[in-house]
């Protein structure tokens, strides 16, 4: 990867969040930020060239009302969220240009910081993808090389599991000491466990 060019980032967030009961993109993080707002800030501060958020129509309409989101990301509507996460990633990758890699950042794992992104970027050298690993267990986010970014565009099987797709390539697992790389905030109890409080507005959807 060109050391002067930072990867882009795709944030697939088109799911219905049925287990959570509300859109995970708008869950409160710390410091008055939402999950999505925090993620966009971290990737912007890291120097990512472009951020693409793939959302369902309902959530995209809400995101368009937030000037901070509009200023830091391109919003793409997934009109067929039933096709799954892989299809959302394809939609996001299509919006990226150039020959840089791309981070795939799950909306339900907001615990990302600049040092972690730097480790993955450095660790990608000589590999097709890189991801963090805590105690031999894989975590998030995932950094894909330009080669994989290109191949994603031409993959016809939109129902593929990304993990299965990556079996074709050579990956680097970067050992880290932070267990939060494995966190997934999918249910109210997950949020309570990691933040020590219930999420506000949990009883109503946006």
trRosetta pair geometry for C-beta under 8 A, 3 or more apart (Angstrom, degrees):
i j d omega theta_ij theta_ji phi_ij phi_ji
1 5 7.1 -129 170 73 88 91
1 7 7.4 -41 -149 -63 147 90
1 100 6.8 61 -151 -143 104 65
1 101 5.6 -49 -103 -14 132 113
1 121 7.2 -105 80 -167 152 81
1 124 6.0 36 -9 97 131 126
1 125 7.0 -104 23 -85 90 68
1 145 7.1 -135 -64 -132 102 80
1 146 7.3 145 -103 -16 83 104
2 5 4.1 40 86 23 116 109
2 99 7.5 85 -8 91 119 98
2 100 7.0 -76 42 -96 104 82
5 49 7.0 -6 -169 -45 82 133
5 98 7.2 -150 -174 160 143 139
5 99 8.0 62 102 76 159 71
5 100 4.9 -128 137 -91 116 116
6 46 6.6 156 -162 129 148 89
6 47 4.4 143 -21 107 159 95
6 48 5.2 -118 124 -98 121 39
6 49 5.8 164 72 -27 86 81
6 100 7.0 38 99 -160 29 144
6 121 7.2 -46 -136 -116 74 145
7 48 6.2 -33 88 -125 60 91
7 49 7.6 -133 126 17 18 95
7 100 5.2 177 -113 154 46 107
7 101 4.1 -46 -106 81 115 82
7 102 5.4 179 -178 -89 107 22
7 103 5.4 117 111 -24 131 81
7 121 6.7 -153 -4 -105 111 100
7 143 6.2 -168 -17 -147 172 100
8 48 5.8 100 -133 -178 32 101
8 49 5.4 -61 -82 63 79 90
8 50 4.4 -14 -128 62 114 84
8 51 7.0 -175 -172 -77 79 35
8 52 7.0 33 160 -2 120 100
8 96 4.6 -165 46 -119 162 125
8 100 6.1 116 -13 93 82 120
8 101 7.7 -162 29 100 66 43
8 102 4.8 -20 68 -113 87 84
8 103 7.2 -143 101 25 42 75
9 43 4.8 -71 5 -143 156 152
9 48 5.0 -11 -11 -163 105 160
9 50 7.6 -166 33 96 62 52
9 51 4.9 -8 65 -115 100 76
9 52 7.2 -176 94 29 54 67
9 102 6.6 155 -96 -167 25 72
9 103 4.2 -16 -111 62 84 106
9 104 7.8 174 -157 -78 65 19
9 105 5.5 13 -173 -4 113 123
9 141 7.9 -8 -138 168 107 163
10 51 8.0 167 -84 -161 28 51
10 52 4.9 -17 -112 69 71 103
10 54 6.8 18 -175 -12 96 110
10 89 5.9 105 118 -140 145 65
10 92 3.3 111 -143 133 121 142
10 93 6.0 -48 -56 -59 153 63
10 95 7.9 135 -100 49 102 108
10 96 7.5 -86 -58 -36 105 124
10 102 5.8 29 -6 170 101 123
10 103 7.2 -178 28 87 60 57
10 104 5.7 -17 68 -110 96 63
10 105 7.1 167 81 26 43 77
11 36 7.1 124 142 -129 157 87
11 39 6.3 107 -102 126 143 147
11 40 8.0 -71 -19 -69 154 79
11 51 6.9 16 -6 -176 110 95
11 52 7.1 -180 25 90 70 51
11 53 4.7 -18 67 -110 109 71
11 54 7.0 -178 86 21 54 71
11 73 7.6 -41 29 -136 124 142
11 92 7.4 167 38 -121 38 153
11 105 4.9 -33 -97 77 80 100
11 106 7.7 116 -148 -140 70 6
11 107 5.8 88 177 -70 102 85
12 54 5.0 -17 -118 59 57 117
12 85 5.4 93 137 -152 157 80
12 88 3.9 100 -138 117 110 129
12 89 5.5 -49 -61 -64 131 69
12 92 6.5 -114 -72 -17 75 140
12 104 7.2 5 -4 -164 105 92
12 106 7.1 -28 58 -113 90 54
12 107 7.1 -117 86 -15 50 99
13 23 7.8 62 168 -171 109 99
13 24 7.0 -136 -145 70 101 96
13 25 4.9 72 -178 -68 146 117
13 36 7.0 9 -87 -91 170 116
13 53 5.9 -19 28 -170 122 91
13 54 6.4 147 34 75 64 59
13 55 5.1 -15 88 -93 94 78
13 59 6.7 -117 127 120 104 154
13 88 7.8 169 21 -178 31 146
13 107 4.0 79 -99 -46 103 149
14 54 5.3 -47 -39 130 111 88
14 55 5.5 163 -89 -152 67 21
14 56 4.7 115 -158 -49 71 72
14 59 7.7 -161 -119 45 44 130
14 78 3.8 -8 -120 42 156 138
14 81 4.4 -158 144 -110 108 106
14 88 4.8 -163 16 -103 127 131
15 24 7.8 20 68 15 110 118
15 56 7.5 -117 49 -29 11 118
15 81 6.5 158 -98 -174 32 125
15 85 7.6 -10 -58 -78 107 86
16 56 7.2 44 -83 -28 59 160
16 81 7.0 131 -44 124 81 147
17 20 4.4 -46 180 47 97 114
17 21 7.1 -75 134 31 94 18
17 22 6.3 -55 125 88 137 25
17 23 5.4 163 16 -110 157 34
17 24 5.2 -175 -109 -21 129 87
18 21 7.4 33 -178 -72 31 43
19 186 5.2 14 90 154 138 89
19 187 4.8 -68 152 -87 107 81
20 23 7.8 101 92 -110 133 1
20 24 5.6 133 3 -69 173 89
20 27 7.5 -83 -175 -68 141 127
20 185 7.5 55 -100 139 124 79
20 186 6.3 -124 -56 173 94 38
20 187 6.1 -141 -86 -109 57 27
20 188 6.6 129 -147 -51 55 63
20 191 7.6 85 -137 -30 100 124
20 202 8.0 -111 166 -143 75 88
21 188 6.6 2 20 -50 123 109
21 202 5.9 57 88 178 125 75
21 203 7.4 -23 148 -111 134 25
21 205 7.1 -130 159 -71 58 89
22 26 7.0 -88 149 71 105 105
22 27 7.1 126 97 -76 110 82
22 199 7.2 -151 56 112 136 134
22 201 6.3 119 -129 119 162 90
22 202 5.9 -127 -3 -135 133 43
22 204 7.1 55 -95 91 115 36
22 205 5.2 -170 -114 -108 67 61
22 206 6.7 86 -162 -10 92 82
23 26 4.9 57 87 18 106 103
23 27 7.6 -148 103 -33 57 75
23 58 8.0 -156 -70 108 130 104
23 59 5.1 143 -126 -106 145 117
23 62 7.4 168 30 59 165 152
23 205 6.8 94 -19 -156 81 84
23 206 5.4 -47 13 28 123 118
24 27 5.4 -23 -155 -11 49 119
24 35 5.9 -24 154 42 74 161
24 107 5.1 123 101 125 115 110
24 108 5.1 -35 179 -86 160 79
24 185 6.5 145 -143 98 119 101
24 186 7.8 -37 -85 -112 140 40
25 34 6.6 38 147 148 56 127
25 35 5.9 -130 -148 71 27 107
25 36 4.1 24 -168 -41 85 125
25 53 7.7 82 -127 -165 136 131
25 55 7.0 -14 -40 -108 160 120
25 59 6.0 101 32 -170 141 131
25 63 7.1 -39 137 -79 148 112
25 107 5.4 -48 -80 -162 72 138
26 34 5.0 -51 -142 -145 40 139
26 35 7.3 -33 6 29 8 93
26 36 7.0 -17 -68 11 45 114
26 59 7.9 -150 -22 -141 109 100
26 62 7.0 -43 -62 131 138 140
26 201 7.9 -45 122 84 116 139
26 206 5.7 72 28 -34 163 147
27 34 6.4 118 65 -159 38 79
27 35 4.9 39 58 -23 92 115
27 185 6.9 -145 86 128 169 141
27 191 6.5 -128 -161 -114 139 133
27 199 5.2 -55 -144 -135 93 142
28 32 7.7 -51 -151 -140 102 24
28 33 7.5 122 -159 83 59 40
28 34 6.2 -64 -101 -105 37 56
28 35 8.0 40 65 -32 4 71
28 195 7.9 113 92 -158 88 160
28 199 6.1 165 29 -143 91 82
28 200 6.1 44 -11 28 135 99
29 33 4.5 -27 59 88 112 91
29 34 6.1 85 -1 162 94 11
29 35 5.5 136 -54 -79 105 44
29 37 7.1 -146 22 66 125 92
29 38 4.3 -12 40 -32 172 143
29 110 5.6 -130 -102 147 121 156
30 33 6.8 6 70 40 40 96
30 38 7.7 72 43 -95 67 139
30 195 7.8 -168 -64 -131 86 102
31 38 7.9 117 57 -95 110 105
33 37 4.3 -145 -164 95 91 117
33 38 4.4 113 127 -61 138 85
33 41 7.0 -71 -133 1 149 141
34 37 4.3 93 47 9 80 105
34 38 6.8 -144 86 -6 39 86
35 38 6.1 -62 -154 36 25 109
35 39 6.4 20 155 -16 63 110
35 107 6.0 85 128 -179 131 78
35 108 7.7 -8 -166 -102 156 30
35 110 4.4 -121 -143 -75 84 134
35 185 7.6 -148 -99 64 140 141
36 39 5.8 -57 -147 38 32 110
36 40 6.2 29 158 -17 67 108
36 53 6.8 43 -149 -120 121 144
36 63 7.3 -75 131 -115 165 111
36 69 6.5 17 129 -106 124 116
36 107 6.6 -12 -79 -138 84 104
37 40 6.0 -57 -146 38 28 109
37 41 6.4 30 156 -21 63 108
37 66 7.6 -108 -80 167 106 145
37 68 6.0 34 -127 112 103 135
37 69 6.9 -83 -88 -70 74 85
38 41 5.7 -60 -152 35 29 112
38 42 6.5 26 156 -18 66 106
38 110 5.5 59 81 -172 132 119
39 42 5.9 -55 -149 34 31 109
39 43 6.4 20 160 -9 66 108
39 105 6.0 146 -164 146 130 143
39 107 7.4 -102 -12 -122 161 58
39 110 5.9 -107 -57 -132 97 79
39 112 6.6 56 -121 44 80 123
40 43 6.1 -59 -144 43 29 104
40 44 6.0 32 157 -22 65 111
40 51 5.8 131 -127 137 83 169
40 53 7.9 -39 -77 -55 113 123
40 68 7.4 138 89 144 141 92
40 69 6.6 177 -26 -119 168 60
40 72 4.3 103 170 115 123 136
40 73 5.6 -86 -117 -42 126 115
41 44 5.7 -57 -145 37 27 112
41 45 6.2 23 159 -15 64 109
41 72 7.4 -33 -71 -148 47 169
42 45 5.9 -59 -147 40 27 107
42 46 6.3 30 153 -22 63 107
42 112 5.6 144 117 98 161 95
42 113 6.2 -112 -141 -121 129 35
42 114 6.4 -149 -164 -55 85 71
42 117 7.4 156 151 -26 103 137
43 46 5.4 -51 -146 34 34 116
43 48 4.3 -20 171 13 94 139
43 51 5.5 115 101 -87 140 122
43 103 7.1 -148 -117 55 122 146
43 105 7.3 -104 -62 -32 134 160
43 117 7.4 155 -107 -100 64 157
44 47 7.8 55 171 -63 30 20
44 48 6.7 -71 -83 44 31 92
44 51 7.1 -57 -63 -24 80 136
44 72 5.3 -63 -67 -144 136 119
45 114 6.2 -77 107 -77 107 123
46 114 5.1 -179 -88 -121 88 84
46 117 4.8 -23 -129 93 151 156
46 118 7.5 -151 -142 -53 106 77
48 51 6.0 79 106 -62 131 85
48 103 7.1 -72 -109 17 137 122
49 98 7.3 -15 103 37 164 156
49 100 6.5 118 18 39 137 164
50 74 6.8 -1 -176 1 104 117
50 95 7.3 -147 143 125 137 98
50 96 6.1 171 74 -112 132 79
51 72 6.0 8 47 148 138 78
51 73 4.3 -67 101 -107 106 83
51 74 7.1 163 89 19 55 70
52 73 6.6 146 -104 -167 17 89
52 74 5.0 -24 -109 67 72 99
52 75 8.0 160 -160 -89 58 17
52 76 6.0 15 -176 -4 102 120
52 92 4.3 151 107 -154 127 89
52 93 8.0 -164 62 -54 152 25
52 95 4.7 136 -106 71 145 138
52 96 6.8 -106 -16 -53 137 87
53 63 6.8 -151 103 -163 146 163
53 69 7.3 -39 14 -170 157 108
53 73 4.8 39 -9 161 108 143
53 74 7.3 175 24 81 70 46
53 75 5.4 -24 69 -109 99 64
53 76 7.0 170 84 26 47 75
53 92 7.7 13 -105 -111 3 117
54 76 4.9 -29 -105 76 70 104
54 77 7.8 126 -158 -127 62 6
54 78 5.2 60 171 -40 100 110
54 88 4.3 153 113 -170 145 92
54 89 7.5 -132 17 -70 155 27
54 91 5.2 113 -120 85 133 118
54 92 4.7 -96 -39 -59 119 103
55 59 4.3 -120 -177 90 122 109
55 60 4.2 159 86 -64 119 80
55 63 6.1 153 1 -4 168 143
55 75 6.4 -29 22 -159 116 96
55 76 7.4 136 22 73 66 51
55 77 6.5 -44 75 -109 70 53
55 78 6.8 -171 86 14 19 91
56 59 5.3 78 56 20 79 101
56 60 6.7 -145 90 -12 33 94
56 77 7.2 40 -170 -154 20 78
56 78 6.1 -52 -87 64 51 91
56 81 5.1 -22 -91 -50 104 143
57 60 5.7 -56 -141 35 28 113
57 61 6.5 32 160 -23 63 103
57 77 5.4 43 -87 -150 66 124
57 79 7.0 51 -52 -105 108 65
58 61 6.1 -57 -160 28 27 110
58 62 7.1 19 148 -11 61 106
58 206 7.5 141 149 97 101 85
59 62 5.6 -55 -153 38 41 111
59 63 6.2 43 150 -23 71 105
59 206 7.1 79 -108 81 68 123
60 63 5.5 -53 -146 36 34 114
60 64 6.4 40 154 -27 65 103
60 75 5.4 133 -145 169 96 125
60 76 7.9 -107 -111 88 132 20
60 77 4.9 -61 -27 -90 168 90
61 64 5.8 -50 -152 27 30 115
61 65 7.5 31 150 -21 57 101
62 65 6.0 -56 -165 25 38 112
62 66 7.5 30 145 -18 65 104
62 206 5.0 38 -100 146 160 132
63 66 5.8 -60 -160 30 44 110
63 69 4.9 -111 -171 127 87 158
63 70 7.7 143 146 -58 79 72
63 75 5.6 157 103 -107 133 141
64 69 7.7 -96 -79 89 22 121
64 70 6.5 69 -143 -77 49 111
64 75 6.5 -113 -72 41 83 166
66 69 4.1 60 90 11 113 111
66 70 6.6 167 88 -12 60 86
67 70 5.5 -56 -143 41 36 113
67 71 6.0 38 158 -24 68 108
68 71 5.8 -54 -145 35 28 112
68 72 6.4 -4 164 5 62 116
69 72 6.5 -80 -145 49 25 91
69 73 5.7 -42 -178 38 68 114
69 75 7.3 51 145 -63 110 116
70 73 7.4 -82 -114 56 14 72
70 75 7.5 -45 -104 -15 63 118
74 95 5.7 -166 96 172 144 147
76 91 5.4 174 136 145 139 111
76 92 6.2 -175 42 -90 144 61
76 95 6.1 -134 -59 -45 138 142
78 81 5.1 95 112 -76 117 72
78 83 7.8 -133 -179 47 114 106
78 87 6.9 112 -146 115 121 101
78 88 5.1 -38 -82 -103 150 86
78 91 5.8 -171 -92 21 88 165
80 83 4.6 44 126 -10 107 115
80 87 6.7 -62 91 139 103 154
81 84 7.8 98 172 -49 50 18
81 88 7.3 29 -123 -68 69 112
83 86 7.7 -97 139 66 89 80
83 87 3.8 27 114 -3 120 161
83 88 7.9 158 84 -34 95 70
83 158 5.1 -19 179 134 122 125
83 159 6.8 -110 -167 -79 71 70
84 87 5.6 104 66 12 65 101
84 88 7.3 -117 119 -4 40 94
84 158 7.3 148 52 143 98 82
84 159 6.1 87 26 -129 141 57
85 88 5.4 -56 -152 35 38 114
85 89 6.4 39 152 -21 70 102
85 162 6.8 -71 109 -21 113 115
86 89 5.7 -52 -152 34 34 112
86 90 6.6 37 149 -20 64 102
86 155 8.0 -83 168 105 118 137
86 158 6.0 166 99 -175 106 51
86 159 6.8 114 49 -162 133 8
86 160 4.9 149 -140 69 169 76
86 161 6.9 -127 -52 -106 126 15
86 162 5.6 179 -95 -58 89 79
86 165 7.1 134 -128 -26 125 142
87 90 5.5 -49 -150 33 35 114
87 91 6.6 38 151 -20 65 101
87 158 4.3 42 -83 -175 99 111
87 159 7.8 4 -40 -70 105 41
88 91 5.7 -52 -152 33 34 113
88 92 6.5 30 152 -16 65 106
89 92 5.7 -57 -151 38 33 110
89 93 6.1 32 155 -20 68 108
89 104 6.1 -2 -125 -124 120 123
89 152 6.7 -88 126 -165 104 139
89 162 6.6 72 2 -87 163 126
90 93 5.8 -56 -142 37 30 110
90 94 6.5 39 156 -29 63 103
90 152 5.7 -160 -104 160 73 98
90 153 7.0 135 -151 -106 87 39
90 155 7.1 -126 -96 60 124 102
90 158 6.7 -82 10 -122 151 90
91 94 5.9 -52 -157 23 29 116
91 95 7.6 27 149 -19 58 102
92 95 6.0 -59 -167 26 40 111
92 96 7.5 35 144 -22 67 102
93 96 5.7 -53 -160 23 46 114
93 102 6.2 180 -112 52 88 174
93 149 5.6 -172 -155 -154 119 79
93 152 5.0 32 77 99 171 136
93 153 6.2 -132 115 -68 118 81
94 153 6.3 120 -89 -118 75 97
96 100 7.5 -108 175 65 121 93
96 102 5.9 -107 -51 -87 173 128
96 149 6.7 -71 84 -167 137 132
99 146 4.9 30 -176 -140 65 156
100 146 6.2 161 104 -79 8 106
101 121 7.9 173 57 -123 135 74
101 124 6.3 -56 -51 -178 170 165
101 143 5.9 47 140 175 137 88
101 144 5.6 178 -167 90 94 51
101 145 5.1 -59 -104 -125 109 28
101 146 5.6 -94 -76 -46 57 63
101 148 8.0 38 -138 49 87 99
101 149 6.5 -176 -141 -31 44 127
102 143 7.5 171 88 -152 33 55
102 144 5.2 -11 60 58 80 102
102 149 5.1 111 5 -95 118 120
103 117 7.1 -37 -85 -129 148 101
103 120 7.6 84 -104 106 103 147
103 141 5.1 40 -173 129 104 141
103 142 6.9 140 -159 79 57 48
103 143 5.3 -30 -97 -99 69 72
103 144 7.7 172 -90 17 18 75
104 141 6.1 177 78 -176 51 97
104 142 4.4 -9 52 64 103 103
104 143 7.8 -163 15 -78 71 25
104 144 6.5 54 -20 -15 104 111
104 162 7.4 -173 145 -161 170 160
105 109 7.5 -135 -173 72 68 95
105 112 6.7 -56 -135 -26 117 162
105 140 7.2 105 -137 171 52 110
105 141 4.5 -35 -98 -113 68 137
106 109 4.5 58 76 20 109 102
106 140 5.5 -60 21 -143 112 154
106 141 7.0 -173 10 -110 73 80
106 184 7.4 -33 124 -119 149 88
107 110 7.7 7 -179 -67 43 83
108 184 5.2 36 124 -162 116 71
108 185 4.8 -155 -169 57 80 69
108 186 5.6 34 -164 -72 151 66
109 112 7.2 77 126 -41 88 98
109 139 8.0 162 -162 180 152 85
109 140 4.4 75 101 75 162 149
109 141 7.2 170 93 -73 125 71
109 181 7.7 46 -177 -162 131 37
109 183 5.8 140 -128 84 85 76
109 184 5.9 -42 -70 -98 94 55
109 185 7.1 162 -79 8 40 84
110 185 7.2 -14 5 12 97 135
111 178 7.6 -163 144 153 121 126
111 180 3.8 -91 134 155 158 125
111 181 7.1 -122 96 -74 110 37
111 183 5.6 60 15 46 135 131
111 194 7.9 -114 -52 -168 127 138
112 116 5.8 -122 -156 72 68 137
112 117 6.8 66 172 -51 106 97
112 140 7.5 -79 -75 120 108 89
112 141 5.9 17 -103 -18 138 109
113 116 5.3 97 58 10 70 103
113 117 7.3 -136 102 -4 36 91
114 117 5.6 -56 -147 38 36 111
114 118 6.3 38 155 -22 67 105
115 118 5.5 -56 -149 36 33 115
115 119 6.5 36 154 -22 66 102
116 119 5.7 -51 -150 31 34 113
116 120 6.6 29 154 -15 65 105
116 132 6.4 -32 -158 -65 108 141
116 141 8.0 111 131 23 120 86
116 176 6.8 21 -118 -114 95 152
116 178 7.3 -72 -83 41 123 146
116 181 7.1 175 -141 -91 141 112
117 120 5.9 -56 -150 38 33 109
117 121 6.3 35 153 -21 66 107
117 141 7.8 14 -96 45 80 121
118 121 5.7 -54 -145 35 31 112
118 122 6.4 26 158 -13 65 107
119 122 6.0 -60 -149 41 28 106
119 123 5.9 23 156 -17 65 116
119 132 7.3 63 97 -92 128 98
119 174 5.3 142 145 164 109 149
119 176 7.0 119 104 -83 166 108
120 123 5.5 -60 -140 43 30 111
120 124 6.5 44 157 -39 64 98
120 130 4.8 160 -159 107 77 120
120 131 7.1 22 -123 -102 116 23
120 132 6.8 -72 -74 -51 105 82
120 141 7.3 -51 -52 74 173 85
120 143 4.4 141 155 -12 120 140
120 174 6.0 -139 -92 13 61 154
121 124 6.0 -44 -156 11 28 115
121 130 7.9 -159 -59 61 15 146
121 143 6.7 -150 -77 -144 50 162
122 125 6.6 -32 179 -5 44 111
123 127 7.3 -15 144 30 71 136
123 130 4.4 133 101 -144 105 147
123 143 7.9 120 72 55 95 138
123 172 4.9 -166 159 116 101 139
123 174 4.4 -87 -78 -79 171 123
124 127 5.6 -119 -160 62 45 96
124 129 7.2 -40 -125 -153 94 19
124 130 4.4 -110 -79 -10 71 128
124 143 5.5 -93 -73 114 126 127
124 145 6.2 159 -177 -79 117 86
124 172 6.7 -163 -101 36 34 132
126 172 7.7 83 81 -58 87 132
127 130 5.9 103 85 -63 136 86
127 145 7.1 -168 106 -47 58 126
127 170 5.4 -126 -143 113 73 91
127 171 5.9 75 180 -143 124 23
127 172 4.1 -137 -30 -24 170 105
128 144 7.5 -13 153 -154 71 65
128 145 4.9 -101 -156 16 46 129
128 147 5.9 -76 -133 71 93 123
128 148 5.5 105 173 -43 98 113
128 166 7.9 169 105 -152 118 82
128 169 3.6 -108 89 179 155 120
128 170 5.0 112 5 54 103 66
128 171 6.4 -63 64 -74 85 57
129 142 6.3 -3 -177 -178 119 95
129 143 6.3 160 -160 86 66 56
129 144 5.0 -21 -106 -108 100 55
129 145 6.2 -112 -68 -8 54 83
129 148 6.0 20 -62 -14 104 160
129 166 6.0 -55 30 -142 155 119
129 169 6.0 80 1 110 104 135
129 170 8.0 162 28 89 70 42
129 171 4.6 -27 71 -112 89 93
129 172 7.3 -166 97 26 46 71
130 142 7.7 158 82 -160 44 53
130 143 4.7 -8 59 60 89 109
130 171 6.7 162 -87 -166 34 76
130 172 4.4 -17 -108 66 86 101
130 173 7.8 176 -154 -81 63 19
130 174 5.9 42 -179 -24 107 114
131 138 5.7 31 115 -159 132 98
131 139 6.6 175 161 67 98 55
131 140 7.2 -34 -156 -103 105 28
131 141 7.4 -124 -128 112 81 35
131 142 4.9 -21 -91 -109 108 69
131 143 7.0 -179 -72 20 55 72
131 171 6.8 -4 12 -178 97 124
131 172 7.7 156 24 84 55 58
131 173 6.3 -24 71 -115 79 61
131 174 7.0 -168 93 21 28 89
132 138 7.7 123 86 -161 50 52
132 139 4.5 -37 85 66 96 112
132 140 7.2 -29 41 59 105 18
132 141 7.9 62 5 39 103 41
132 173 7.6 55 174 -167 15 64
132 174 5.2 -52 -107 73 53 94
132 175 7.9 86 -163 -137 67 7
132 176 4.6 -14 -160 3 115 131
132 178 7.7 -22 170 61 149 98
132 181 4.3 -87 95 -161 136 157
133 136 6.4 10 170 -119 115 18
133 137 6.6 151 -161 67 73 31
133 138 5.6 -37 -104 -99 81 47
133 139 6.4 177 -94 10 27 91
133 173 4.0 38 -33 175 139 106
133 174 6.3 153 14 64 85 37
133 175 5.4 -44 74 -93 97 51
133 176 6.9 138 60 17 43 78
133 181 7.9 -84 -50 103 7 145
134 137 5.7 -32 71 62 71 88
134 139 5.6 51 1 -36 101 134
134 175 7.8 115 -95 -155 34 58
134 176 5.8 -47 -79 73 81 84
134 177 7.4 103 -126 -138 92 12
134 178 6.6 -99 -93 77 127 45
134 179 5.3 144 168 -108 157 48
134 181 5.4 155 -27 53 119 112
134 182 5.6 -107 43 -24 128 115
135 179 7.8 5 4 -100 115 88
137 182 5.9 24 114 -96 116 141
138 173 6.6 -94 -100 -123 84 113
138 182 7.7 119 97 -101 38 94
139 176 7.4 -75 43 46 143 124
139 181 3.1 66 148 133 156 99
139 182 4.5 -89 -103 -67 100 63
140 181 5.8 -180 48 -175 55 69
140 182 7.5 136 10 -96 83 27
142 162 7.8 155 60 144 172 138
144 148 4.2 -108 -172 81 109 129
144 149 5.6 135 116 -55 118 77
144 152 7.6 33 161 -31 161 133
145 148 5.2 98 55 10 74 95
145 149 7.0 -126 104 -5 42 90
146 149 5.2 -51 -145 36 38 119
146 150 6.3 41 155 -22 67 102
147 150 6.0 -58 -156 34 28 110
147 151 6.5 22 151 -15 64 109
147 169 7.7 152 101 -124 118 128
148 151 5.5 -55 -143 40 37 110
148 152 6.2 49 154 -31 68 100
148 166 7.6 15 -133 -110 141 79
148 169 6.1 -17 -82 -76 115 166
149 152 5.9 -50 -154 24 28 116
149 153 7.4 32 150 -24 57 99
150 153 6.1 -53 -167 20 36 113
150 154 7.5 4 151 2 65 107
151 154 6.3 -74 -157 46 39 96
151 155 6.5 55 149 -46 73 98
152 155 5.7 -42 -147 6 35 117
152 165 7.8 61 -101 167 81 148
155 158 7.7 134 113 -77 93 48
155 160 6.6 -57 160 10 135 149
155 165 6.9 -2 -125 -130 161 127
157 160 4.7 89 109 -45 105 101
160 164 6.0 -132 -171 74 88 111
160 165 5.0 78 149 -59 134 107
161 164 4.4 81 68 7 94 105
161 165 7.0 -163 90 -10 47 85
162 165 5.3 -52 -148 35 38 117
162 166 6.3 36 156 -21 68 106
163 166 6.0 -58 -151 34 29 110
163 167 7.4 48 147 -38 58 91
164 167 5.8 -33 -163 1 41 118
165 168 6.8 -47 173 12 46 109
166 169 5.6 -68 -162 43 60 106
166 171 6.4 37 168 -55 116 132
176 181 5.9 91 70 -18 139 148
178 181 5.6 97 94 -21 95 95
179 182 6.0 -53 -179 34 63 107
179 183 7.4 83 129 -45 74 91
180 183 4.9 -24 -155 -6 60 124
180 194 7.8 101 -123 -139 100 121
183 190 7.7 138 -174 -176 89 108
183 194 6.1 82 -156 -96 142 143
184 190 6.7 -57 101 -157 60 152
185 190 4.7 173 -134 120 52 119
185 191 5.3 72 -158 -77 112 71
185 194 6.4 -87 -88 30 108 144
186 190 5.6 77 39 7 59 157
187 190 4.8 104 54 -1 71 101
187 191 7.5 -136 98 -2 42 84
188 191 5.6 -54 -153 35 38 112
188 192 6.3 37 152 -19 69 106
188 198 6.6 6 -170 -140 106 89
188 199 6.8 -125 -129 21 78 104
188 202 5.9 72 -111 -160 117 140
189 192 5.5 -50 -143 38 36 114
189 193 6.3 44 154 -26 65 103
190 193 5.7 -52 -150 31 30 115
190 194 6.6 9 160 -3 64 110
191 194 6.4 -71 -149 45 27 96
191 195 5.7 -21 173 22 68 119
191 198 7.1 71 103 -145 116 41
191 199 4.9 -31 154 -36 158 110
192 195 6.8 -74 -121 56 18 83
192 196 7.2 61 -174 -111 54 9
192 197 6.9 -134 -126 81 65 14
192 198 5.8 -6 -88 -85 100 58
195 199 7.5 76 61 -72 151 76
198 202 5.9 -81 166 -9 103 148
199 202 4.7 113 78 -70 89 104
201 204 5.8 -71 -169 57 78 86
201 206 7.7 46 152 -62 138 80
